Amino acid sequence: MDTFELSQLQDAIVHCAVDAIIVIDQKGLICFFSPSAEKLFGYTSAECVGQNVRMLMPEPFHSEHDSYLANYVTRGMSAKIIGSGRNVRGKRKDDSVFPMHLSVGEAKAGVKRYFVGICHDLTAYEASVKAHLSLRSMQDALLEAAVDGIISIDEWGIVQSFNRGAELLFGYKKHEVIGQNVSMLMTAAHGSRHDSYLQNYKGGGKAKIIGIGRDVQAQRKDGSVFPMHLSVGESHTEHGRLFVGVCHDLSEFKAVLQRLTSAEQRYRDIVENQKEFICRLSKNSRLTFVNNAFGRQLNQQVFQMLGISIFEFIHADERYNVESLLEQMRHAELPQTISLLVRMQGADNSIHWVDWTFSTLTGKANSVDEIQGVGIDITEQIKAKNHAKFLTNFDALTGLLNRDGLLEQFNRRPDKTQAYAVLFIDSHRFRLINEKYGHDFGDLMLIEAAHRLQSMLPEGSFACRPGADDYILLVPVEDRSSLLCFAQYLVEQCAEPYWLANQKISPSVCIGISTYPDDDTDLNVLIRQAESAMFAAKQQALPLSMYHEDIHNALTRQLEIEQGLRLALEQDLLSVVLQPKYHLLSKELVGYEALVRWHDAELGFVAPDIFVAVAEAVNLGKKLDCWVIKRALQQIKLWRQAGLQPQPVAVNITAKHFSDPALNQYVINKLQLMELPAECLQLEITEGVAMDNSPAILENLNAFRSAGIKVAIDDFGTGYSSLSYLTSLPIDYIKIDKTFVQALENGNNLSLVKAMLAMAQAIDVAVIAEGIETAAQQDLLAELGCEFGQGYLYARPSSFGDIERQLCAIQQSVPQH
């Protein structure tokens, strides 16, 4: 390195150094006063050059300095400070005294002798330690601090100079370091990234340390790691850029803080067991105390964190904001408290969301303008909030939009004029798949179906799973003909077998379609319309159906019936009529069938087959059955109390209700409550219910037989009549459906009726024929062996009043003894 370069390097060192540099001659007169010295002492260079250096010293140094210097220069007496460094006191222009570390070196130029002093301000360190220590001042804590190291590197990171202070600090000799990459002085984590940081800065990237200063971790020759404060300046030479770093050892400072933490054991025992992050910050935002939770969550050792700036652990994107807020707190006249949400970064680069509350401790004993922070790690809450936000718009199982998400996305579509088709897709018999294979298997099928649907959708479509086994698709369309082709394609693809858990499942789907804006402009209405069309298709056993006005009218009618029926059940607006049953040969009255009737003020007369079907569809069947049973038993009791002897009344039970395990107990309890014998009530079930042969149905049938309540199979012959299931059921009657009775002239029907009677005789079950309207039908049935019958030939369904008059007439015709 030539003289010019050396001069430039020295100039860069002097002008970039954070510490003050002062040069005096052998008489004590100031020859050079660096910019850092101007800032430290408050004098300008012009005010100091030519003046005795003792102007910068308080007593007793002010008075004794000249004699110390003369003894060293003229008499050769040893100096206590030259070449070793010492903690002393300096005096500013405003006469304020402050602690500093003074390192003095000697230089000769010809016959002249000069002394170079490097002054490092210890005010911050003393203030931080005083905040926690009542034992001694920062001056005593930093007595053994090393002389700062000064290192220069070129723009490739190669060390160009390495001073004696650096040798003492790092344990290397100068020749071991010069020419090597500076990363050898860094920990592995920092060293591996240093070259990329340097190249990024040269390429125009933002500097994270140059001109700023930063607390870092360094590594000595023996492998030990220590903390230091690094200040870096940049110099441009004809051979390229040089970067000059001033390294100040923070080991003693950290040791003092660690001893302080240990000394406050009683306080720590309380604080360390808290789940919250707890820390205290010096006026330079260094950590003077951290609890275990802080270190544990960030995967850091507590003793390594002490003395390090808190900004080392804050996400880079948030450091500036946090630093600005903390500075505002420190400069406020009154104690301040702020709360803010900050991303903290762990050693493994993990992110922790911490809700911090920072408070200034100005004016409190030993606080020395510290800031205390208490933080709560709310990472899981943030994740849960994000997940909840996801769930507000998306289905958790399939990842498709949910109904709210579909509405939101549709409302935000860019082209409001684009026509869309709304497809409501329902999977047949999905409940059976869940029951057979389990819900986990069913979930797999739903996920696979969602993927299959998404793969077929054109660009600009929306897919939604509103729940259960339904899907809603919004598909942009140009004309209805292409829409129907696409819908048919969907049906075919959805019907392709699924291979799940080594099981082959072949589902089928039903699709209802409405169109925007032709059918409506409100998406909620369009979805209801598409769902209505789907139900219409399902009822007609079709794979798909377009919405039209007839569907709307039918569903509206069904809704009106449902609402009216609910009101009728609540307010007893229904009525019961009884149709008599007779013995075909003796013409003797043997019983009645209870039939429910409903005349609504607005709907008019509603046919039983219509409102009973609606009741079963909307889960009102059980309530309707119970109402009829209760009404029939109440009337039977009234007649018996009046001395009349009514024959048994048979009540039809809806399909779902008869599979309810609680049915038999309800009926038996009602009979006991009204003090009625079991034989006064009979029950009728459809052939489809009997064929179900489920445990609950068998349990009800056996319970009724044990209680003495007879059961008949209604509409016999309309289902899959067989001897095998009849023999396994504890029933008392079968009722031949009226469609067979009214067409007895037909040879096929006659054969079927004969077969039914033969089956009943084989298992010893009585037969009741329904819908007898002519004497010929009666005679033929009697001839074939049918025992009982009912129909218009005998009587139409009659009100309780008419039946009561008949019972009274029968009672009066009986001879009195």
C-alpha positions in Angstrom: 0.0 0.0 0.0 1.6 3.3 -1.1 1.8 6.5 0.8 -1.2 8.0 -0.9 -3.4 5.0 -0.3 -2.2 4.9 3.3 -3.1 8.5 3.7 -6.6 7.9 2.3 -7.1 4.9 4.5 -6.0 6.9 7.5 -8.3 9.7 6.5 -11.2 7.3 6.2 -10.4 5.7 9.5 -10.2 9.0 11.3 -13.4 10.5 9.7 -15.6 7.4 9.9 -14.7 6.4 13.4 -17.5 6.6 15.9 -15.0 7.4 18.6 -13.3 10.7 19.0 -9.6 11.0 17.7 -7.4 13.8 19.1 -3.7 14.4 18.3 -1.4 16.5 20.6 2.2 17.4 20.5 4.8 16.9 23.2 3.7 20.1 24.9 0.1 19.0 25.2 -1.2 21.3 22.4 -3.9 20.0 20.2 -2.8 19.4 16.6 -5.9 17.5 15.3 -9.5 17.3 16.5 -11.7 14.8 14.5 -15.4 15.3 13.6 -16.3 12.7 16.2 -14.4 14.7 18.8 -16.3 17.8 17.9 -19.6 15.9 18.4 -18.3 14.4 21.7 -16.9 17.5 23.4 -19.1 20.2 21.8 -16.1 22.2 20.5 -15.3 22.9 16.9 -11.9 21.9 15.6 -11.0 25.6 15.2 -11.7 26.2 18.9 -9.4 23.4 20.0 -6.4 23.3 17.6 -3.5 25.1 19.3 -5.1 24.9 22.7 -3.8 22.7 25.6 -5.6 19.4 25.7 -6.3 19.9 29.5 -9.2 22.1 28.4 -11.1 18.8 27.8 -10.3 17.4 31.3 -12.0 18.0 34.6 -10.2 18.2 37.9 -7.8 16.8 39.1 -6.6 15.8 35.6 -6.9 19.3 34.3 -4.2 20.6 36.8 -2.0 17.5 36.8 -1.8 16.7 33.0 1.1 19.0 32.1 3.3 17.6 34.8 2.4 14.0 33.8 3.3 14.8 30.2 6.5 16.6 31.0 7.7 13.7 33.3 7.1 11.3 30.4 8.7 13.4 27.7 11.7 15.0 29.4 12.5 12.5 32.2 11.4 9.3 30.5 9.1 8.3 33.4 6.6 5.5 32.6 3.0 6.4 31.5 0.0 4.6 32.9 -2.2 5.1 29.8 0.0 5.1 26.7 -0.4 1.7 24.9 -2.9 0.4 27.4 -6.1 2.4 27.5 -8.0 3.6 30.5 -11.5 4.7 31.7 -11.3 8.5 32.5 -13.6 11.5 32.6 -13.9 14.1 29.9 -15.3 17.6 30.0 -17.5 19.2 27.3 -17.7 22.8 26.3 -20.8 23.2 28.5 -18.7 22.0 31.5 -20.6 18.7 31.8 -18.4 15.8 32.7 -18.9 12.4 31.1 -17.2 9.0 31.3 -15.1 7.8 28.4 -12.5 5.2 27.5 -9.2 6.7 26.4 -6.6 4.8 24.4 -3.3 6.7 23.7 -0.6 5.9 21.3 2.7 7.6 20.5 4.2 8.6 17.1 7.4 10.3 16.1 8.0 12.5 13.1 11.6 13.4 12.9 12.6 14.8 16.2 9.0 15.7 17.1 6.8 13.4 19.2 3.0 13.2 18.9 0.4 11.5 21.0 -2.9 10.1 19.4 -5.8 9.7 21.7 -9.0 7.7 20.9 -11.9 8.6 23.1 -14.9 6.3 23.4 -18.0 7.7 25.1 -19.1 5.4 27.9 -22.2 7.4 28.9 -24.7 5.0 27.4 -23.0 2.0 29.1 -22.8 3.6 32.5 -26.4 4.8 32.2 -27.7 1.2 31.3 -25.8 -0.4 34.2 -26.8 2.2 36.7 -30.4 1.4 35.8 -30.0 -2.0 37.4 -27.0 -1.9 39.6 -26.7 0.0 42.8 -23.3 -1.7 43.4 -21.1 0.5 41.3 -20.9 2.8 38.3 -20.4 1.9 34.6 -16.9 3.3 35.0 -15.9 0.4 37.2 -17.8 -2.2 35.0 -15.9 -1.1 31.9 -12.4 -0.7 33.3 -11.1 -3.8 31.6 -12.7 -3.0 28.2 -10.4 -3.7 25.3 -9.2 -1.1 22.8 -11.5 -0.9 19.8 -10.5 -3.0 16.7 -10.3 -1.2 13.4 -10.5 -3.4 10.2 -10.7 -2.5 6.5 -11.8 -4.7 3.7 -12.1 -4.3 -0.1 -15.3 -4.7 -2.1 -14.8 -8.5 -2.3 -14.6 -8.8 1.5 -10.8 -9.3 1.7 -9.1 -7.8 4.8 -6.7 -5.0 3.9 -5.7 -3.8 7.3 -6.0 -5.1 10.9 -4.9 -3.0 13.8 -3.5 -4.0 17.2 -6.8 -3.5 18.9 -8.3 -6.0 16.5 -5.5 -8.4 17.3 -6.3 -8.2 21.0 -10.0 -8.4 20.3 -10.0 -11.4 17.9 -6.8 -13.3 19.0 -5.3 -13.3 15.5 -2.0 -11.7 14.4 -2.2 -9.2 11.6 -0.5 -11.5 9.0 -3.0 -14.3 9.7 -5.9 -12.1 8.7 -4.8 -9.7 5.9 -5.6 -11.2 2.5 -8.3 -13.5 4.0 -12.1 -13.0 3.8 -13.5 -11.1 6.7 -16.1 -13.8 7.2 -13.5 -15.8 9.2 -14.2 -13.3 12.1 -17.9 -14.1 12.0 -20.1 -16.8 13.3 -21.2 -19.5 10.8 -24.7 -18.0 10.5 -23.5 -14.5 9.6 -20.3 -15.6 7.7 -22.3 -17.7 5.2 -24.4 -14.7 4.3 -21.8 -11.9 4.4 -20.6 -12.1 0.8 -24.2 -12.0 -0.6 -25.0 -9.0 1.6 -21.9 -7.2 0.3 -22.7 -8.0 -3.4 -26.3 -7.0 -2.8 -25.2 -3.6 -1.5 -22.8 -3.1 -4.4 -25.7 -3.8 -6.8 -27.7 -1.0 -5.3 -29.4 -2.9 -2.4 -30.2 -1.3 1.0 -27.4 -1.3 3.5 -28.2 -3.0 6.8 -25.1 -1.8 8.7 -23.1 0.8 6.7 -23.5 4.2 8.3 -25.9 2.8 10.9 -24.0 0.7 13.4 -25.2 -2.6 14.8 -24.8 -5.1 17.6 -23.5 -8.4 16.2 -21.9 -11.6 17.2 -18.2 -12.2 16.3 -15.9 -15.2 16.6 -12.4 -15.3 18.0 -9.5 -17.5 16.8 -10.2 -20.0 19.6 -13.8 -20.4 18.3 -15.4 -18.5 21.2 -18.3 -16.2 20.3 -18.6 -12.7 21.7 -20.9 -9.7 21.2 -19.6 -6.5 19.7 -20.8 -3.2 18.3 -19.8 -2.7 14.7 -19.7 0.6 12.9 -18.8 0.6 9.2 -17.8 3.4 6.9 -17.2 3.4 3.2 -14.2 4.9 1.3 -13.7 5.2 -2.5 -10.1 4.8 -3.8 -8.6 4.6 -7.2 -8.4 0.8 -6.7 -12.0 0.5 -5.7 -14.1 0.8 -2.6 -12.8 0.2 1.0 -15.1 -0.6 3.9 -13.7 0.4 7.4 -15.2 -1.3 10.5 -14.7 -0.1 14.1 -15.3 -3.1 16.5 -16.1 -2.4 20.1 -16.2 -5.4 22.5 -19.5 -5.7 24.5 -18.4 -8.8 26.5 -18.0 -6.9 29.7 -21.2 -5.1 29.3 -23.0 -8.3 28.7 -21.4 -9.9 31.7 -22.5 -7.1 33.9 -26.1 -7.4 32.7 -26.0 -11.2 33.2 -24.7 -10.7 36.8 -27.5 -8.2 37.3 -30.1 -10.7 36.0 -28.7 -13.3 38.4 -28.7 -10.9 41.3 -32.4 -10.2 40.8 -33.3 -13.9 41.4 -36.3 -13.1 43.4 -37.7 -10.9 40.7 -36.8 -13.5 38.1 -38.6 -16.3 39.9 -41.8 -14.5 39.3 -41.1 -13.2 35.9 -39.5 -16.3 34.4 -42.6 -18.4 35.0 -44.8 -16.1 33.0 -45.9 -17.2 29.5 -45.6 -13.6 28.3 -42.5 -12.1 26.8 -41.0 -9.7 29.4 -38.0 -7.5 28.7 -36.4 -4.2 29.5 -34.6 -1.9 27.0 -31.8 0.5 27.6 -32.0 4.0 26.0 -30.3 2.5 22.9 -32.9 -0.3 22.8 -30.5 -3.0 23.9 -32.0 -5.8 26.0 -31.0 -5.4 29.6 -33.4 -8.1 30.8 -35.3 -10.9 29.1 -37.3 -13.7 30.6 -37.2 -17.4 29.7 -40.4 -17.2 27.6 -38.8 -14.6 25.4 -35.8 -16.8 24.7 -37.7 -20.1 24.5 -40.2 -18.8 21.9 -37.5 -17.4 19.7 -35.2 -20.4 20.2 -32.4 -18.2 21.7 -30.2 -18.5 24.8 -31.1 -15.8 27.3 -27.5 -15.0 28.1 -26.7 -14.5 24.4 -29.6 -12.0 24.0 -28.5 -9.7 26.8 -26.9 -6.5 25.4 -28.2 -7.2 21.9 -30.6 -4.7 20.3 -34.2 -5.8 20.3 -34.3 -4.9 16.6 -32.2 -8.0 15.9 -35.3 -10.1 16.8 -37.9 -8.0 15.0 -38.8 -8.7 11.4 -36.9 -6.4 9.0 -40.1 -5.0 7.5 -41.2 -3.7 10.9 -38.0 -2.4 12.5 -38.3 1.2 11.3 -41.8 1.6 12.6 -41.0 0.1 16.0 -37.9 2.1 16.3 -39.8 5.4 15.5 -42.4 4.6 18.2 -39.9 3.8 20.9 -38.0 7.1 20.1 -41.3 9.1 20.4 -41.8 7.5 23.8 -38.4 8.4 25.0 -38.8 12.0 24.0 -42.2 12.5 25.5 -42.4 14.7 28.6 -44.7 12.3 30.5 -44.5 8.5 30.9 -45.9 6.8 27.9 -47.5 3.4 27.1 -48.1 2.1 23.6 -49.5 -1.2 22.3 -48.6 -2.7 18.9 -48.6 -6.0 17.1 -45.1 -7.0 16.0 -43.7 -9.9 14.0 -40.7 -11.4 16.0 -38.2 -13.6 14.2 -36.7 -16.7 15.8 -33.3 -18.3 15.3 -34.8 -20.7 12.8 -36.5 -17.8 10.9 -39.9 -18.8 12.4 -42.3 -15.9 12.7 -44.1 -15.1 16.0 -46.9 -12.5 16.2 -46.4 -10.7 19.5 -48.9 -8.2 21.0 -46.5 -5.8 22.8 -47.2 -3.2 25.4 -44.2 -0.9 25.9 -44.0 1.6 28.9 -41.4 4.2 29.8 -40.0 4.1 33.3 -38.9 7.7 33.5 -38.5 9.0 37.1 -38.6 5.5 38.8 -35.8 4.4 40.9 -32.8 3.0 39.0 -34.8 3.1 35.8 -32.5 5.5 33.9 -35.1 6.1 31.1 -35.6 2.4 30.4 -38.5 1.0 28.5 -40.3 -2.1 29.8 -42.0 -4.4 27.4 -44.6 -7.1 28.0 -45.7 -9.2 25.0 -48.2 -12.0 24.4 -47.5 -14.5 21.7 -50.7 -14.5 19.7 -49.4 -16.5 16.7 -52.0 -19.3 17.2 -54.8 -16.7 17.5 -53.6 -15.0 14.3 -53.5 -18.4 12.5 -57.0 -19.2 13.9 -58.3 -15.8 12.8 -56.9 -16.4 9.3 -58.4 -19.9 9.3 -61.7 -18.5 10.4 -61.5 -15.9 7.7 -60.9 -18.7 5.2 -63.9 -20.7 6.6 -66.2 -17.7 6.2 -65.8 -18.0 2.5 -64.6 -21.6 1.8 -65.6 -25.1 2.6 -63.1 -26.7 5.0 -63.4 -30.2 3.5 -63.1 -29.6 -0.2 -61.6 -26.1 -0.4 -64.5 -24.9 -2.7 -66.4 -21.8 -1.9 -69.1 -22.0 0.6 -72.5 -20.3 0.0 -71.4 -16.9 1.5 -68.2 -17.1 -0.5 -70.1 -17.8 -3.7 -72.3 -14.8 -3.2 -69.4 -12.6 -2.5 -67.4 -13.8 -5.5 -70.4 -13.5 -7.8 -71.1 -10.0 -6.6 -67.5 -9.1 -7.4 -67.4 -10.6 -10.9 -65.9 -8.1 -13.4 -68.4 -8.5 -16.2 -72.0 -7.9 -14.9 -73.5 -8.5 -18.3 -72.2 -12.1 -18.7 -74.9 -14.7 -18.6 -74.5 -17.6 -16.1 -76.1 -21.0 -15.5 -76.7 -22.1 -11.9 -76.4 -25.8 -11.6 -77.5 -27.5 -8.3 -76.0 -31.0 -8.1 -77.2 -33.6 -5.7 -75.6 -37.1 -5.2 -78.1 -40.0 -4.9 -77.9 -42.3 -1.9 -74.9 -40.6 -0.3 -76.3 -41.3 3.1 -76.1 -45.0 2.4 -72.5 -44.7 1.4 -71.8 -43.0 4.8 -73.7 -45.7 6.7 -72.0 -48.6 4.8 -68.4 -47.3 4.6 -68.2 -44.6 7.3 -68.0 -40.8 7.2 -64.2 -40.7 6.5 -64.9 -42.7 3.3 -67.7 -40.4 2.5 -65.5 -37.4 3.0 -63.0 -38.8 0.5 -65.7 -39.2 -2.0 -66.8 -35.6 -1.5 -63.2 -34.4 -2.0 -62.8 -36.5 -5.1 -66.1 -35.3 -6.5 -65.1 -31.6 -5.9 -61.8 -32.2 -7.8 -63.6 -33.9 -10.6 -66.1 -31.0 -11.0 -63.4 -28.4 -10.9 -61.4 -30.1 -13.6 -64.5 -29.9 -16.0 -65.4 -26.2 -15.4 -64.7 -23.6 -18.1 -62.8 -20.4 -17.3 -64.8 -17.9 -15.3 -66.8 -20.5 -13.4 -67.4 -20.7 -9.7 -67.7 -23.9 -7.6 -69.4 -24.1 -4.2 -70.2 -26.8 -1.7 -73.1 -25.5 0.4 -73.1 -28.6 2.6 -73.8 -32.3 2.8 -73.6 -33.9 -0.6 -74.7 -30.9 -2.7 -72.6 -28.8 -5.1 -73.5 -25.5 -6.8 -71.8 -24.4 -10.0 -72.0 -21.0 -11.7 -71.0 -21.5 -15.3 -70.8 -18.7 -18.0 -72.9 -19.6 -21.0 -73.7 -18.3 -24.4 -76.9 -20.3 -25.2 -79.1 -22.9 -23.6 -78.3 -25.7 -26.1 -74.6 -25.7 -25.2 -75.6 -25.5 -21.5 -77.7 -28.7 -21.7 -74.8 -30.5 -23.5 -72.4 -29.4 -20.8 -74.9 -30.5 -18.0 -75.3 -33.9 -19.6 -71.5 -34.2 -19.8 -71.3 -33.4 -16.1 -73.9 -36.1 -15.3 -71.9 -38.7 -17.3 -68.5 -37.7 -15.7 -69.9 -37.7 -12.2 -71.4 -41.1 -12.8 -68.0 -42.6 -13.6 -67.0 -45.0 -10.8 -64.8 -43.8 -7.9 -62.0 -46.0 -6.6 -61.6 -45.1 -3.0 -59.8 -47.3 -0.4 -59.9 -50.2 -2.9 -63.6 -49.9 -3.2 -65.4 -49.2 -6.4 -68.3 -46.8 -6.0 -70.7 -45.9 -8.9 -72.7 -42.9 -7.8 -75.4 -41.1 -9.7 -76.3 -37.4 -9.6 -79.3 -35.2 -10.3 -78.9 -31.7 -11.6 -81.3 -28.7 -11.5 -80.5 -25.7 -13.7 -81.6 -22.0 -13.6 -80.2 -19.2 -15.6 -79.0 -15.6 -15.0 -80.5 -13.2 -15.9 -83.4 -15.0 -17.7 -84.9 -16.7 -14.6 -83.8 -14.0 -12.0 -81.0 -11.6 -11.2 -80.8 -12.5 -7.5 -78.3 -15.3 -6.9 -80.1 -16.6 -3.8 -83.3 -16.9 -5.8 -81.5 -18.6 -8.7 -80.0 -21.1 -6.3 -83.5 -21.9 -4.9 -84.8 -22.2 -8.4 -82.0 -24.6 -9.4 -82.6 -26.7 -6.3 -86.3 -26.8 -7.1 -85.5 -28.1 -10.6 -83.2 -30.7 -9.0 -86.0 -32.0 -6.8 -88.4 -32.1 -9.8 -85.9 -34.1 -11.7 -85.4 -36.5 -8.8 -89.2 -37.0 -8.5 -89.4 -37.8 -12.2 -86.3 -40.0 -12.1 -84.5 -37.7 -14.6 -80.8 -36.9 -14.5 -81.4 -33.1 -15.0 -84.1 -30.5 -15.3 -84.3 -26.9 -16.3 -86.2 -24.6 -14.0 -89.6 -23.4 -15.3 -92.8 -21.8 -13.9 -94.6 -25.1 -13.2 -91.8 -26.2 -10.8 -92.2 -22.9 -9.0 -95.9 -23.2 -8.7 -95.7 -26.8 -7.5 -93.1 -25.9 -4.9 -95.1 -22.8 -3.8 -98.1 -25.0 -3.4 -96.1 -27.5 -1.4 -94.8 -24.7 0.9 -98.3 -23.4 1.4 -99.5 -26.9 2.3 -96.6 -27.3 4.7 -97.2 -24.0 6.5 -100.9 -24.5 6.6 -100.5 -28.1 8.0 -98.3 -26.9 10.8 -100.9 -24.4 11.8 -103.7 -26.9 11.5 -101.8 -29.4 13.8 -101.1 -26.6 16.4 -104.7 -25.3 16.4 -106.6 -28.7 15.9 -108.0 -27.6 12.5 -107.9 -31.2 11.1 -110.7 -33.7 11.4 -111.1 -37.5 11.6 -113.7 -39.6 9.8 -114.3 -43.3 10.2 -115.0 -45.8 7.4 -116.7 -49.0 8.7 -115.4 -52.5 8.1 -117.7 -55.5 7.8 -117.6 -59.3 7.8 -118.4 -60.2 4.2 -120.7 -63.2 5.0 -122.5 -62.1 8.1 -122.6 -58.3 7.2 -121.6 -57.7 10.8 -119.8 -54.4 11.7 -116.3 -55.4 12.9 -114.4 -52.1 13.1 -113.4 -48.7 11.5 -110.5 -47.2 9.7 -109.6 -43.6 10.9 -109.1 -41.3 8.0 -107.8 -37.7 8.5 -109.4 -34.8 6.6 -108.3 -31.2 6.2 -110.2 -28.2 4.9 -108.2 -25.0 5.0 -109.7 -21.5 4.9 -107.3 -20.4 2.1 -106.3 -23.7 0.4 -109.8 -25.3 0.5 -110.0 -29.1 0.7 -106.6 -30.7 0.5 -106.5 -34.4 -0.5 -105.1 -36.7 2.2 -102.6 -38.3 -0.1 -101.2 -34.8 -0.9 -100.9 -33.4 2.6 -99.8 -36.7 4.2 -97.0 -36.9 1.6 -95.9 -33.3 2.4 -96.0 -34.2 6.1 -93.7 -37.1 5.6 -91.3 -35.0 3.4 -91.0 -32.2 6.0 -90.8 -34.5 9.1 -94.4 -33.8 10.2 -95.5 -37.4 9.8 -94.8 -38.3 13.4 -96.8 -35.3 14.7 -99.7 -36.1 12.4 -99.8 -39.7 13.5 -99.8 -38.8 17.1 -102.6 -36.2 16.5 -104.8 -38.8 14.9 -104.1 -41.5 17.5 -104.9 -39.0 20.3 -108.1 -37.8 18.6 -109.4 -41.3 17.9 -108.7 -42.5 21.5 -110.3 -39.4 23.0 -113.5 -40.2 21.0 -113.5 -43.9 21.9 -113.2 -43.0 25.5 -116.2 -40.6 25.3 -118.3 -43.3 23.6 -117.4 -45.9 26.2 -118.2 -43.4 29.0 -121.6 -42.9 27.4 -122.2 -46.6 27.5 -121.7 -47.3 23.8 -119.6 -50.2 22.6 -117.6 -49.0 19.5 -115.6 -51.5 17.4 -111.8 -51.2 17.1 -110.5 -48.2 15.2 -107.5 -48.7 12.9 -105.0 -45.7 12.5 -102.5 -45.5 9.6 -98.9 -44.9 10.7 -96.5 -43.1 8.4 -93.4 -44.8 7.2 -90.7 -43.0 9.2 -92.7 -43.0 12.3 -93.1 -46.8 12.4 -89.3 -47.1 12.4 -89.1 -44.9 15.6 -88.3 -47.1 18.6 -90.3 -44.8 20.8 -93.6 -45.5 18.9 -94.8 -48.5 20.8 -94.2 -46.9 24.2 -96.1 -43.8 23.1 -99.2 -45.8 22.0 -99.2 -48.0 25.1 -98.8 -45.0 27.4 -101.8 -43.3 25.7 -104.0 -46.3 26.1 -103.0 -46.6 29.8 -103.5 -42.9 30.4 -107.0 -43.0 29.0 -107.8 -46.3 30.7 -108.6 -48.0 27.4 -108.1 -51.7 26.5 -105.5 -52.5 23.8 -108.1 -54.2 21.5 -109.9 -50.9 20.9 -107.0 -49.7 18.7 -105.5 -51.2 15.6 -102.6 -49.9 13.5 -102.0 -50.0 9.7 -98.6 -49.8 8.0 -97.8 -49.8 4.3 -96.2 -52.8 2.6 -93.0 -50.8 2.0 -92.6 -50.2 5.7 -93.1 -53.9 6.5 -90.5 -54.9 3.9 -87.9 -52.7 5.5 -87.6 -55.4 8.2 -85.3 -53.2 10.3 -84.7 -54.0 14.0 -86.7 -51.0 15.1 -89.8 -52.0 13.0 -89.6 -55.6 14.3 -89.3 -54.4 17.8 -92.4 -52.2 17.4 -94.4 -55.1 15.8 -93.4 -57.5 18.6 -94.3 -54.9 21.3 -97.7 -54.3 19.8 -98.4 -58.0 19.6 -97.4 -58.5 23.2 -99.7 -55.6 24.2 -102.7 -57.0 22.3 -102.7 -54.3 19.6 -103.4 -55.8 16.1 -101.5 -54.6 13.1 -102.5 -54.7 9.4 -100.4 -54.3 6.2 -102.2 -51.7 4.1 -102.2 -51.5 0.3 -101.0 -55.1 0.0 -100.0 -56.2 -3.5 -98.7 -52.7 -4.6 -95.2 -53.6 -3.4 -93.1 -56.7 -3.5 -95.4 -59.2 -1.8 -93.8 -62.4 -0.8 -94.3 -65.3 1.5 -90.8 -65.0 2.9 -91.2 -61.6 4.5 -94.8 -62.3 5.6 -93.8 -65.3 7.6 -91.2 -63.3 9.6 -93.6 -60.5 10.6 -96.0 -60.6 13.6 -99.0 -59.1 11.8 -102.7 -59.9 12.0 -104.2 -58.6 8.7 -103.4 -57.9 5.2 -105.5 -55.4 3.2 -105.9 -56.0 -0.5 -105.5 -52.6 -2.3 -108.7 -51.3 -4.0 -107.0 -51.3 -7.4 -107.2 -55.1 -7.4 -110.7 -55.2 -6.0 -112.2 -52.8 -8.5 -110.8 -54.7 -11.5 -111.7 -58.3 -10.4 -113.3 -58.8 -13.8 -109.9 -58.7 -15.3 -108.4 -62.2 -15.4 -105.0 -61.2 -14.3 -106.3 -59.3 -11.2 -108.5 -62.2 -10.2 -105.5 -64.5 -10.3 -103.5 -62.0 -8.2 -106.2 -61.7 -5.6 -106.5 -65.5 -5.4 -102.7 -65.6 -4.9 -102.9 -63.0 -2.1 -105.7 -64.9 -0.3 -103.7 -68.2 -0.7 -100.6 -66.5 0.9 -102.7 -65.1 3.8 -104.3 -68.5 4.4 -100.8 -70.2 4.4 -99.6 -68.0 7.3 -103.0 -67.8 9.0 -103.5 -64.1 8.5 -107.0 -62.6 8.0 -107.7 -60.5 4.8 -109.5 -57.2 4.4 -110.5 -56.1 1.0 -110.6 -52.3 0.3 -112.7 -50.3 -2.1 -115.7 -52.7 -2.4 -118.3 -50.8 -4.4 -120.6 -53.5 -5.8 -122.5 -56.6 -4.5 -120.8 -58.7 -7.2 -117.3 -57.7 -5.9 -118.5 -58.6 -2.4 -119.9 -62.0 -3.4 -116.9 -62.9 -5.4 -114.4 -62.0 -2.6 -116.5 -63.9 -0.1 -116.5 -66.9 -2.4 -112.7 -66.8 -2.8 -112.3 -66.8 1.0 -111.9 -63.1 1.9 -113.2 -62.6 5.4 -113.6 -58.8 5.8 -114.2 -55.7 3.6 -114.8 -52.0 3.4 -116.0 -49.6 0.7 -118.7 -47.4 -0.6 -121.0 -50.5 -0.9 -121.3 -50.4 2.9 -120.7 -46.8 3.8 -118.7 -43.8 3.0 -116.3 -42.4 5.6 -118.5 -40.8 8.3 -118.1 -38.1 11.0 -117.9 -38.9 14.7 -121.5 -37.6 15.0 -122.8 -40.0 12.4 -121.0 -42.9 13.9 -122.3 -42.0 17.3 -125.9 -42.1 16.0 -125.3 -45.5 14.5 -123.9 -46.8 17.7 -126.9 -45.5 19.6 -129.2 -47.2 17.2 -127.4 -50.5 17.6 -127.5 -50.1 21.3 -131.3 -49.5 21.3 -131.9 -52.5 19.0 -130.2 -54.9 21.4 -132.8 -56.6 23.6 -132.7 -55.4 27.2 -132.7 -58.2 29.9 
